[in-house]
Each structure stands twice: as structure tokens, then as C-alpha cells.
Amino acid sequence: MNMHGIIEPIGSAGQESPPPIWRRVTGWFWRKRMFTLVVVLPTLLLAAYLYLIASDQYESEAHFLVRSTESTPMPAIGISQALSSVTGLGAAQSEAMSVADYLTSHDVVATLRREDYLVERFHRSDVDVFSRLWGADPTPERLLAYYQRQVKVEYNTETGITTLRVHSFRPADSYDLVRKLLQLGEQRVNILNERSYRDAIALSTKQLANAETALTANQLKMTNFRHARRDINPEASGQAQLGLVTELSGQLASARAQLSAMGSFISHSSPQYQALEQRIRALSAQVEVQSGRLTGTGNAIANDIGAYEELKFRQEFLAKRYEAAAAALQHAREQALKQQLYVVRVVEPNMPVKSLFPQRGRILLTVFVGLMLAYSIGWLIAAGVREHAA
């Protein structure tokens, strides 16, 4: 009790009451205002956005392989892979990489925009303004940039597996987009198969067509030759004519021998002798005529046989050429079929249940640590400058 009769609290004499908690916090922030501006305030703003504003994103994932019909060994690993990389990529590997590149191209974006409501899936009113696609009718360039941010396609050179991931704001959207992209990838492989098949057999098909045209033209020449000579088979006709000349020559030789023998014991004026002479003259004339038809000039059978044999030889050559071209075409088709590619779905698309993105804790921690490092570096630089100035 003091001199005025007022009872004072024990232990309060000469002491001031502590400041309120908010004043102490405000004072600390004021003393650490640079730390607050550089670290605390950005972290709090980011946390407010991530946990209060940022929309949930759902991921659907699928894995697939691009393989050829012909069985191939597993991809090499280590030194073997390094050696194979020097010699170049395999057909299936290069096509798989081309498919992966195709799935993030403007062609796919245009197809999805036309067939799968791509803009509508990413331009939803319930999605936060920083995450959604801006504009109901974006330019192809802006849509492609946004699409490549939401869709990731990764090709593993060691396993040959392509991983496809899609982020969207609804589970069904991610699932539908992954399935559509797999269909587009399979269609792309089919187009590549058709193109490679046509290219592989194009040359063989052309060679077969040329051989067939030449064979048909030569066959037409042979037909025209037969019509012009009125002879189905000049070779057979020549053989028959030669046989006829040989037979007539034999008869002529026999008649001459008989005449020579007859002249030794009968008169040359006898009817028998004269009849035999007449027969010899007739045979001689016949032999001369038939021999002229065989080896004479103009339309002689020998000339016909020569021209016909040339056409026949060319026909046989063109027939062998046609058979070789047909065999080459068949072989090219078999090889092309062995090199046909197809898509193997290793992991089917999943229907997401829980949102995994944005990774709020990881993003917030990363930003906080980065700001702390930046602040620490700045503080050390400022401290060094002050010490140097003093």
C-alpha cells in the first residue's frame, strides 16, 4: 500500500507491462524488413495461391512400344549401345522417336482441336486464371505452347518404351486425351507402314510393269509376223520344206542312177529311157523350186526362220526377265511385310482418382529455399560492402 492508500500489485513496482504480441511481431518484421520482403512475403503469396486458388490437375499415363513384325533382339546396353549408335538407329527405334515427336506436334494439336474439343478441355471457367488456357479461340502457336506444357512424351532409348503423360483439370479429360493420343500414334504408324511399303515395292513394281510391256509387245510382233507370212510356225515349216527337198533330191539321185544303168543296155530313144529322162527333168525342176523356196531371196523360208528365231529368242529372254521381276517383286513384298511396324501398349491409360499436381509442398519448399539462398547471398554481399567501407 502506498502513501495514498492504493494497493499496488506485488512485483509491479517500477516495471512496465510487456507490449502486445502483435506489436512484437510487427517490430520483428520491421527489423527484418528486407528478409520479409525477399523471403517471407513471396512465400506467403505463393502459399496462398497454391492452397487457396490453384486448381487441381489430374495425370493419366500410358506406355507403348513401336516394334517391327520381324523379330529383333532387345536393345543393346552399354558398349553395345554406343557401338550401335555409331552405325545408326534401327527402323523401329527411329520410327518410335518420330511417333513421339509427332504426338507433340502442331498436326496432333490441330487434329485434337478439330476432333476432341481440346480448347474446351483446357479453357474451363472453374479453372484458375493462371492455369487455364487463355482465350476461347487461341492462335495455333499459343495452343501448341500450352499443349506442350500439359502433355509430355518421353522416349527411353535403352528400353524403347515411350511414356505418355497428360495433365488436365478433370480425370476424364486426362484419360480421354491419352486414349486419343494412342489412337493417333497408331494411325501414324499405319501411315508410315503404307508409305514404306509403297516405297519398298515401287521400283520392283515398275520393273515388272516394264518387263510385262516388253513381253506383250514382242508377242504382238510374233503374231503379226505369223499373219504376214501366213505361217503359224516357220521353224516347223522350214523343217518340213527341208525334208521335202531332201526327199526330192533322193528321188532325183535314184532316178539318175537308174537312167545311167538303163543307158547301158537299152536305146536312148526307147520310150522307157525317155520317160525316165522326163521324170529326172521334172524332179530337177522340183528340187530347184523347193530349194529356192528354202534358201532363195525375198520370202524364202530361211529368211522367215531367221526373223522368227530372233523374235522367239527375244520372247524367251523377256519371259525370263518377267519371271525375275515377278520374283523380285514378291521378295520385296515379303521384306516390306517383315519390316511393318505396330504399336504395343505396354501400360494402358489409367483413370486418375487423386490430383497429383500442382505439387504444392514441393513447389513451396523449393521457392522458399531458393529465396533463402538469394537472401543469404545478398546479405553476405551487403555485409562485405559495409565492412569494406568501414
C-alpha positions as CSV (number, residue, x, y, z in Angstrom):
1,M,0.0,0.0,0.0
2,N,1.4,3.4,-1.0
3,M,1.0,6.7,0.7
4,H,-2.4,7.3,-0.9
5,G,-3.8,4.1,0.4
6,I,-3.8,2.3,-3.0
7,I,-2.7,-1.3,-3.0
8,E,-0.2,-2.0,-5.8
9,P,0.4,-5.5,-7.3
10,I,3.3,-7.3,-5.8
11,G,6.4,-7.1,-8.1
12,S,4.9,-4.5,-10.3
13,A,6.6,-1.5,-8.7
14,G,8.9,0.3,-11.1
15,Q,8.2,-2.2,-14.0
16,E,6.4,-1.6,-17.4
17,S,3.9,-4.1,-18.8
18,P,5.2,-6.1,-21.8
19,P,4.0,-5.0,-25.3
20,P,1.2,-7.0,-27.0
21,I,2.1,-9.9,-29.2
22,W,1.1,-8.2,-32.5
23,R,3.4,-5.3,-31.6
24,R,6.3,-7.6,-31.0
25,V,5.6,-9.4,-34.3
26,T,5.4,-6.1,-36.1
27,G,8.6,-5.0,-34.6
28,W,10.4,-8.1,-35.6
29,F,9.2,-7.8,-39.2
30,W,10.2,-4.2,-39.3
31,R,13.7,-5.0,-38.0
32,K,13.8,-7.8,-40.6
33,R,12.1,-5.9,-43.3
34,M,14.5,-7.0,-46.0
35,F,14.1,-10.7,-45.1
36,T,10.3,-10.1,-45.0
37,L,10.2,-8.5,-48.5
38,V,12.6,-11.0,-50.1
39,V,11.6,-14.3,-48.4
40,V,8.5,-14.2,-46.2
41,L,6.1,-12.2,-48.3
42,P,6.7,-14.0,-51.6
43,T,6.5,-17.4,-49.8
44,L,3.2,-16.4,-48.2
45,L,1.8,-15.1,-51.5
46,L,2.8,-18.3,-53.3
47,A,1.3,-20.4,-50.5
48,A,-1.9,-18.5,-50.7
49,Y,-2.1,-19.1,-54.5
50,L,-1.2,-22.8,-54.3
51,Y,-3.5,-23.7,-51.4
52,L,-6.4,-21.3,-52.0
53,I,-6.5,-20.6,-55.7
54,A,-4.6,-23.1,-57.8
55,S,-6.8,-25.7,-59.5
56,D,-6.1,-29.4,-59.0
57,Q,-4.6,-31.2,-62.0
58,Y,-5.0,-34.9,-62.8
59,E,-2.5,-37.0,-64.6
60,S,-3.1,-40.0,-66.8
61,E,-0.2,-42.1,-68.1
62,A,0.3,-44.8,-70.7
63,H,3.4,-46.7,-72.1
64,F,3.8,-48.1,-75.5
65,L,6.4,-49.7,-77.8
66,V,6.8,-49.5,-81.6
67,R,8.0,-52.8,-82.9
68,S,8.5,-54.4,-86.3
69,T,6.9,-57.6,-87.5
70,E,10.3,-59.2,-87.9
71,S,11.6,-60.3,-84.5
72,T,14.6,-58.2,-83.4
73,P,16.9,-58.5,-80.4
74,M,16.4,-56.4,-77.3
75,P,18.1,-53.0,-77.4
76,A,21.8,-53.1,-76.6
77,I,23.0,-51.6,-73.3
78,G,26.4,-50.0,-72.5
79,I,29.2,-50.5,-75.0
80,S,26.9,-52.3,-77.5
81,Q,24.5,-49.4,-77.4
82,A,27.4,-47.0,-78.0
83,L,28.6,-49.0,-81.0
84,S,25.1,-49.3,-82.4
85,S,24.6,-45.6,-82.1
86,V,27.6,-45.1,-84.3
87,T,26.1,-47.2,-87.1
88,G,22.7,-45.5,-86.8
89,L,19.3,-46.1,-85.4
90,G,17.2,-49.2,-86.1
91,A,14.0,-48.8,-88.1
92,A,11.7,-49.4,-85.2
93,Q,13.7,-47.1,-82.9
94,S,13.7,-44.2,-85.4
95,E,10.0,-44.6,-86.1
96,A,9.2,-44.7,-82.4
97,M,11.1,-41.4,-82.0
98,S,9.3,-39.9,-84.9
99,V,5.9,-41.0,-83.4
100,A,6.9,-39.4,-80.1
101,D,7.8,-36.2,-81.9
102,Y,4.5,-36.4,-83.9
103,L,2.4,-36.6,-80.7
104,T,3.7,-33.2,-79.6
105,S,3.5,-31.5,-83.0
106,H,1.1,-29.0,-84.4
107,D,-0.5,-31.7,-86.6
108,V,-1.8,-33.5,-83.5
109,V,-2.9,-30.3,-81.9
110,A,-4.9,-29.4,-85.0
111,T,-6.5,-32.8,-85.0
112,L,-7.4,-32.7,-81.3
113,R,-8.8,-29.2,-81.7
114,R,-11.0,-30.4,-84.5
115,E,-12.0,-33.8,-83.2
116,D,-11.6,-33.9,-79.4
117,Y,-12.6,-30.5,-78.0
118,L,-9.0,-29.7,-77.0
119,V,-9.6,-26.0,-76.3
120,E,-12.8,-26.7,-74.3
121,R,-11.0,-29.1,-72.0
122,F,-8.3,-26.6,-71.0
123,H,-10.5,-23.4,-71.1
124,R,-12.9,-24.1,-68.3
125,S,-14.4,-21.4,-66.2
126,D,-13.8,-23.2,-62.9
127,V,-10.1,-23.4,-63.5
128,D,-7.9,-20.6,-62.0
129,V,-6.8,-17.9,-64.4
130,F,-3.1,-18.7,-64.1
131,S,-3.5,-22.4,-65.0
132,R,-6.2,-22.5,-67.7
133,L,-5.8,-21.7,-71.4
134,W,-6.5,-18.1,-72.1
135,G,-9.0,-17.2,-74.7
136,A,-11.8,-19.4,-76.2
137,D,-10.2,-19.2,-79.7
138,P,-6.4,-19.2,-79.2
139,T,-3.9,-18.9,-82.0
140,P,-2.3,-22.3,-83.1
141,E,1.0,-21.1,-81.7
142,R,-0.3,-20.3,-78.3
143,L,-2.4,-23.5,-78.2
144,L,0.7,-25.6,-79.2
145,A,2.8,-24.0,-76.4
146,Y,0.1,-24.7,-73.8
147,Y,-0.4,-28.2,-75.1
148,Q,3.3,-29.0,-74.8
149,R,3.2,-27.8,-71.2
150,Q,0.3,-30.2,-70.4
151,V,1.3,-33.2,-72.5
152,K,4.7,-34.9,-72.1
153,V,6.0,-37.6,-74.4
154,E,9.3,-39.2,-73.4
155,Y,11.2,-41.9,-75.3
156,N,13.6,-44.2,-73.5
157,T,16.5,-45.2,-75.8
158,E,17.5,-48.1,-73.6
159,T,14.2,-49.9,-73.3
160,G,12.5,-48.4,-76.4
161,I,9.4,-47.6,-74.3
162,T,7.6,-44.3,-75.0
163,T,5.9,-42.8,-71.9
164,L,2.9,-40.5,-72.5
165,R,1.6,-38.2,-69.7
166,V,-1.3,-35.8,-69.8
167,H,-2.3,-33.2,-67.2
168,S,-5.7,-31.7,-67.2
169,F,-8.3,-30.4,-64.7
170,R,-10.7,-33.3,-64.8
171,P,-9.9,-37.0,-64.5
172,A,-12.0,-37.9,-67.6
173,D,-10.2,-35.3,-69.7
174,S,-6.8,-36.7,-69.0
175,Y,-8.0,-40.3,-69.6
176,D,-9.7,-39.4,-72.9
177,L,-6.8,-37.4,-74.2
178,V,-4.3,-40.2,-73.5
179,R,-6.5,-42.7,-75.3
180,K,-7.0,-40.3,-78.3
181,L,-3.2,-39.8,-78.5
182,L,-2.6,-43.5,-78.5
183,Q,-5.1,-43.8,-81.4
184,L,-3.3,-41.0,-83.3
185,G,0.0,-42.7,-82.7
186,E,-1.3,-46.0,-84.1
187,Q,-2.7,-44.2,-87.1
188,R,0.7,-42.5,-87.6
189,V,2.4,-45.9,-87.5
190,N,-0.1,-47.2,-90.1
191,I,0.6,-44.3,-92.4
192,L,4.4,-44.9,-92.0
193,N,3.8,-48.6,-92.9
194,E,1.8,-47.7,-96.0
195,R,4.5,-45.2,-97.1
196,S,7.4,-47.6,-96.5
197,Y,5.5,-50.5,-98.2
198,R,4.9,-48.4,-101.3
199,D,8.5,-47.1,-101.4
200,A,9.9,-50.6,-100.9
201,I,7.9,-52.2,-103.8
202,A,7.7,-49.2,-106.1
203,L,10.9,-50.0,-108.0
204,S,10.1,-53.7,-108.3
205,T,6.6,-52.9,-109.5
206,K,7.9,-50.6,-112.1
207,Q,10.4,-53.2,-113.3
208,L,7.7,-55.8,-113.5
209,A,5.4,-53.5,-115.5
210,N,8.2,-52.7,-118.0
211,A,9.0,-56.4,-118.4
212,E,5.3,-57.1,-119.0
213,T,5.0,-54.3,-121.5
214,A,8.1,-55.5,-123.4
215,L,6.9,-59.1,-123.4
216,T,3.5,-58.2,-124.6
217,A,4.9,-56.0,-127.4
218,N,7.2,-58.8,-128.6
219,Q,4.3,-61.3,-128.5
220,L,2.3,-58.9,-130.7
221,K,5.2,-58.8,-133.2
222,M,5.3,-62.6,-133.4
223,T,1.6,-62.7,-134.0
224,N,1.9,-60.0,-136.8
225,F,4.8,-61.9,-138.3
226,R,2.7,-65.1,-138.4
227,H,-0.2,-63.3,-140.1
228,A,2.1,-61.6,-142.6
229,R,3.9,-64.9,-143.5
230,R,0.7,-67.0,-143.2
231,D,2.6,-69.4,-141.2
232,I,2.0,-70.5,-137.6
233,N,5.4,-71.9,-137.0
234,P,8.1,-71.0,-139.5
235,E,10.6,-73.4,-137.8
236,A,8.3,-76.4,-138.4
237,S,7.6,-75.2,-141.9
238,G,11.3,-74.9,-142.6
239,Q,11.9,-78.4,-141.2
240,A,9.1,-79.8,-143.5
241,Q,10.4,-77.9,-146.5
242,L,13.9,-79.2,-145.8
243,G,12.5,-82.7,-145.6
244,L,10.7,-82.2,-148.9
245,V,13.9,-81.0,-150.6
246,T,15.9,-83.9,-149.2
247,E,13.3,-86.4,-150.3
248,L,13.1,-84.9,-153.8
249,S,16.9,-84.9,-154.0
250,G,17.0,-88.5,-153.0
251,Q,14.4,-89.4,-155.7
252,L,16.4,-87.4,-158.2
253,A,19.6,-89.2,-157.4
254,S,17.9,-92.5,-157.6
255,A,16.4,-91.7,-161.0
256,R,19.7,-90.6,-162.3
257,A,21.4,-93.8,-161.2
258,Q,18.6,-95.8,-162.8
259,L,18.9,-93.8,-166.0
260,S,22.7,-94.4,-166.1
261,A,22.2,-98.1,-165.6
262,M,19.4,-98.3,-168.2
263,G,21.5,-96.5,-170.8
264,S,24.0,-99.3,-170.9
265,F,21.6,-102.0,-172.2
266,I,18.7,-100.2,-174.0
267,S,18.5,-97.5,-176.6
268,H,18.3,-93.9,-175.6
269,S,15.3,-93.5,-178.0
270,S,13.3,-96.1,-176.3
271,P,10.1,-94.9,-174.5
272,Q,11.3,-96.2,-171.2
273,Y,14.5,-94.2,-171.4
274,Q,12.8,-91.0,-172.5
275,A,10.2,-91.4,-169.8
276,L,12.9,-91.7,-167.1
277,E,14.7,-88.7,-168.6
278,Q,11.4,-86.7,-168.4
279,R,11.0,-87.7,-164.8
280,I,14.6,-86.7,-164.0
281,R,14.0,-83.3,-165.6
282,A,10.7,-82.9,-163.5
283,L,12.5,-83.9,-160.3
284,S,15.4,-81.5,-161.1
285,A,12.9,-78.6,-161.6
286,Q,11.0,-79.5,-158.5
287,V,14.2,-79.7,-156.4
288,E,15.3,-76.3,-157.8
289,V,11.9,-74.7,-157.0
290,Q,11.7,-76.2,-153.5
291,S,15.3,-75.3,-152.8
292,G,14.6,-71.7,-154.0
293,R,11.7,-71.5,-151.5
294,L,14.0,-72.7,-148.8
295,T,17.1,-70.6,-149.3
296,G,16.3,-68.1,-152.0
297,T,15.8,-64.4,-151.8
298,G,12.7,-62.4,-150.9
299,N,10.2,-64.5,-148.9
300,A,12.5,-67.5,-148.6
301,I,11.8,-69.8,-145.6
302,A,15.3,-69.4,-144.4
303,N,14.8,-65.6,-144.0
304,D,11.5,-66.3,-142.2
305,I,13.2,-68.7,-139.9
306,G,15.9,-66.2,-139.1
307,A,13.4,-63.4,-138.3
308,Y,11.2,-65.8,-136.3
309,E,14.1,-67.2,-134.3
310,E,15.2,-63.6,-133.4
311,L,11.6,-62.9,-132.2
312,K,11.5,-66.2,-130.3
313,F,14.9,-65.7,-128.7
314,R,13.7,-62.2,-127.6
315,Q,10.5,-63.7,-126.3
316,E,12.4,-66.2,-124.2
317,F,14.7,-63.5,-122.8
318,L,11.7,-61.2,-122.0
319,A,9.9,-64.1,-120.4
320,K,12.9,-64.8,-118.1
321,R,13.1,-61.1,-117.4
322,Y,9.4,-61.1,-116.4
323,E,9.9,-64.1,-114.1
324,A,12.9,-62.4,-112.4
325,A,10.9,-59.2,-112.0
326,A,7.9,-61.0,-110.6
327,A,10.2,-62.9,-108.1
328,A,11.9,-59.6,-107.1
329,L,8.5,-58.0,-106.5
330,Q,7.4,-61.0,-104.3
331,H,10.7,-60.8,-102.4
332,A,10.3,-57.0,-101.9
333,R,6.7,-57.5,-100.6
334,E,7.9,-60.2,-98.2
335,Q,10.7,-57.9,-96.9
336,A,8.4,-55.0,-96.7
337,L,5.9,-57.0,-94.7
338,K,8.7,-58.2,-92.3
339,Q,9.6,-54.5,-91.7
340,Q,6.0,-53.5,-90.9
341,L,5.6,-51.6,-87.6
342,Y,2.9,-51.9,-85.0
343,V,2.2,-50.3,-81.6
344,V,2.3,-52.5,-78.5
345,R,0.5,-51.0,-75.5
346,V,2.7,-51.8,-72.5
347,V,0.6,-49.9,-70.0
348,E,-3.0,-48.9,-70.7
349,P,-4.2,-45.4,-69.8
350,N,-5.3,-45.0,-66.2
351,M,-8.4,-43.1,-64.9
352,P,-6.9,-40.8,-62.2
353,V,-8.6,-40.6,-58.9
354,K,-6.5,-38.2,-56.9
355,S,-4.9,-35.0,-58.1
356,L,-1.1,-35.1,-58.0
357,F,-0.5,-31.6,-59.4
358,P,0.4,-29.0,-58.7
359,Q,2.9,-30.4,-56.2
360,R,2.2,-27.7,-53.6
361,G,4.6,-28.7,-50.8
362,R,7.4,-29.3,-53.2
363,I,7.0,-26.1,-55.1
364,L,6.6,-24.1,-51.9
365,L,9.7,-25.6,-50.3
366,T,11.8,-25.2,-53.5
367,V,10.8,-21.5,-53.8
368,F,11.4,-20.9,-50.1
369,V,14.9,-22.5,-50.2
370,G,15.7,-20.5,-53.3
371,L,14.7,-17.2,-51.7
372,M,16.6,-18.1,-48.6
373,L,19.7,-18.7,-50.7
374,A,19.2,-15.5,-52.6
375,Y,18.7,-13.5,-49.4
376,S,21.8,-15.1,-47.8
377,I,24.0,-14.3,-50.7
378,G,22.7,-10.7,-50.8
379,W,23.2,-10.3,-47.0
380,L,26.8,-11.6,-47.3
381,I,27.5,-9.2,-50.1
382,A,26.0,-6.2,-48.2
383,A,27.9,-7.1,-45.1
384,G,31.1,-7.3,-47.0
385,V,30.5,-3.9,-48.6
386,R,29.8,-2.3,-45.2
387,E,32.9,-3.9,-43.7
388,H,35.0,-2.7,-46.6
389,A,33.5,0.9,-46.3
390,A,34.2,1.0,-42.5
